[in-house]
């Protein structure tokens, strides 16, 4: 009898010949859509931010019978979308392209910030920055400097702050 892992490997999709389908210097335009038992295909747009959660094989939490293990895709797990990340990505894209400001990029950012972003995006740099590197900086700047119209309706970003006891102790 085949194990769940052997069954998965037997039905897993073929590898793609050319896994790199985007330039590292621009926002991803395509992604590989991979589904169990189907051949991978090139899909338009950026992959949505998500992760897969899988209960460890021997945890047994919440399962009454071993047969129930087969009901869960133990190799892949359950996909959980990161809604806040996806929302912020969309807002940063709008802010970058000036969706609410009549075409002016980075609405609300200081002149110094705009100069830095222009420098970081420059094709004349000796060592160009990847899109993901610039986007990470843009995201922090967006959360701090962007015109508040871009923040409307956006879920609050959780903050990792010390508890009351740590604050009282000066941490």
C-alpha positions as CSV (number, residue, x, y, z in Angstrom):
1,X,0.0,0.0,0.0
2,X,1.4,3.4,-1.0
3,X,2.0,6.1,1.6
4,X,0.4,9.5,1.3
5,X,3.8,10.9,0.3
6,X,4.3,8.3,-2.4
7,X,0.7,9.0,-3.7
8,X,1.5,12.7,-3.8
9,X,4.8,12.1,-5.7
10,X,3.0,9.9,-8.2
11,X,0.4,12.6,-9.0
12,X,2.6,15.7,-8.5
13,X,2.9,18.0,-11.5
14,X,5.9,18.0,-13.8
15,X,8.7,20.4,-13.2
16,X,8.7,23.5,-15.4
17,X,11.4,23.9,-18.0
18,X,12.0,27.6,-17.3
19,X,11.0,28.5,-13.7
20,X,12.2,32.1,-14.0
21,X,9.5,34.0,-15.9
22,X,9.9,37.6,-14.6
23,X,12.6,40.2,-14.5
24,X,13.9,40.7,-11.0
25,X,13.8,44.5,-11.6
26,X,10.1,45.0,-12.2
27,X,6.9,43.9,-10.5
28,X,6.1,40.2,-11.4
29,X,3.9,40.0,-14.4
30,X,3.4,36.2,-14.3
31,X,3.6,33.2,-12.0
32,X,3.5,29.5,-12.2
33,X,0.1,28.1,-11.1
34,X,0.8,24.6,-9.7
35,X,-2.1,22.4,-8.6
36,X,-1.9,18.7,-7.6
37,X,-2.5,16.3,-10.4
38,X,-2.5,19.0,-13.1
39,X,0.4,20.3,-15.3
40,X,1.7,23.7,-14.2
41,X,0.6,26.6,-16.3
42,X,1.9,30.2,-16.6
43,X,-0.8,32.5,-15.1
44,X,-0.9,36.3,-15.6
45,X,-0.3,38.6,-12.6
46,X,1.5,38.4,-9.4
47,X,0.9,35.5,-7.1
48,X,-1.2,36.4,-4.1
49,X,0.7,36.4,-0.8
50,X,-0.2,33.2,1.2
51,X,1.2,30.4,3.1
52,X,0.4,26.7,3.6
53,X,-0.4,25.3,7.0
54,X,0.0,21.6,7.6
55,X,-0.6,19.9,10.8
56,X,2.5,17.8,11.6
57,X,2.0,14.1,10.7
58,X,2.2,12.8,14.2
59,X,0.4,15.6,16.0
60,X,-3.0,13.9,15.9
61,X,-4.6,17.1,17.3
62,X,-8.3,17.3,16.5
63,X,-8.4,13.9,14.6
64,X,-10.4,11.0,16.0
65,X,-9.2,8.4,13.5
66,X,-6.2,7.9,11.3
67,X,-8.5,7.6,8.3
68,X,-9.3,11.3,8.6
69,X,-5.7,12.0,7.7
70,X,-6.5,11.0,4.2
71,X,-9.2,13.7,4.0
72,X,-6.5,16.4,4.5
73,X,-3.8,17.0,1.8
74,X,-1.0,16.2,4.2
75,X,1.8,17.2,1.8
76,X,0.4,20.6,0.6
77,X,-1.6,21.6,3.6
78,X,-4.3,24.3,3.8
79,X,-3.6,27.5,1.9
80,X,-4.1,30.7,3.9
81,X,-4.2,34.0,2.1
82,X,-2.4,37.0,3.7
83,X,-5.2,39.5,3.1
84,X,-3.4,42.4,4.8
85,X,-0.3,41.8,2.8
86,X,-2.3,41.7,-0.4
87,X,-4.2,44.8,0.4
88,X,-1.0,46.7,1.3
89,X,0.7,45.6,-1.9
90,X,-2.3,47.0,-3.9
91,X,-2.2,50.3,-2.0
92,X,1.6,50.6,-2.4
93,X,1.2,50.0,-6.2
94,X,-1.5,52.7,-6.4
95,X,0.6,55.1,-4.4
96,X,3.7,54.3,-6.5
97,X,1.8,55.1,-9.7
98,X,-0.2,58.1,-8.3
99,X,-3.7,56.6,-8.6
100,X,-5.2,59.3,-6.3
101,X,-3.0,62.2,-7.2
102,X,-3.4,62.8,-10.8
103,X,-0.3,61.0,-12.0
104,X,2.2,62.2,-9.4
105,X,4.0,59.3,-7.8
106,X,4.5,58.8,-4.1
107,X,1.8,61.2,-3.0
108,X,2.6,62.7,0.4
109,X,6.2,61.5,0.5
110,X,8.8,64.1,1.3
111,X,11.1,65.4,-1.4
112,X,14.1,63.6,0.1
113,X,12.2,60.4,0.1
114,X,11.2,60.8,-3.5
115,X,14.8,61.5,-4.4
116,X,15.9,58.3,-2.6
117,X,13.2,56.2,-4.4
118,X,14.3,57.7,-7.7
119,X,17.9,56.8,-6.9
120,X,17.0,53.3,-5.8
121,X,15.0,52.7,-9.0
122,X,17.6,54.1,-11.4
123,X,18.8,51.9,-14.2
124,X,22.1,53.8,-14.0
125,X,23.1,52.3,-10.7
126,X,26.2,50.2,-10.7
127,X,24.3,47.5,-8.8
128,X,20.6,47.8,-9.5
129,X,18.2,46.9,-6.7
130,X,15.6,44.2,-7.2
131,X,12.0,45.1,-7.3
132,X,11.4,43.3,-4.0
133,X,14.1,45.3,-2.3
134,X,12.6,48.6,-3.5
135,X,9.1,47.5,-2.7
136,X,10.1,46.6,0.9
137,X,11.4,50.1,1.4
138,X,8.3,51.6,-0.4
139,X,6.1,49.7,2.0
140,X,7.7,51.1,5.1
141,X,7.6,54.6,3.6
142,X,4.0,54.1,2.5
143,X,2.9,53.2,6.0
144,X,4.7,56.4,7.4
145,X,4.5,59.1,4.7
146,X,1.8,58.3,2.2
147,X,-1.2,60.6,1.8
148,X,-3.9,59.2,4.2
149,X,-6.3,58.7,1.3
150,X,-4.4,55.5,0.5
151,X,-4.9,54.2,4.0
152,X,-8.7,54.6,4.1
153,X,-10.4,51.3,4.8
154,X,-7.0,49.5,5.3
155,X,-6.9,47.1,8.2
156,X,-4.6,48.3,11.0
157,X,-1.1,46.9,10.7
158,X,-0.2,44.9,13.9
159,X,2.7,46.3,15.9
160,X,5.1,44.3,17.9
161,X,5.3,46.4,21.0
162,X,6.5,45.5,24.5
163,X,3.8,44.7,27.1
164,X,3.0,47.0,30.0
165,X,5.4,45.3,32.4
166,X,8.3,45.7,29.9
167,X,7.4,49.4,29.2
168,X,7.3,50.0,33.0
169,X,10.8,48.4,33.2
170,X,12.0,50.8,30.5
171,X,12.2,48.3,27.6
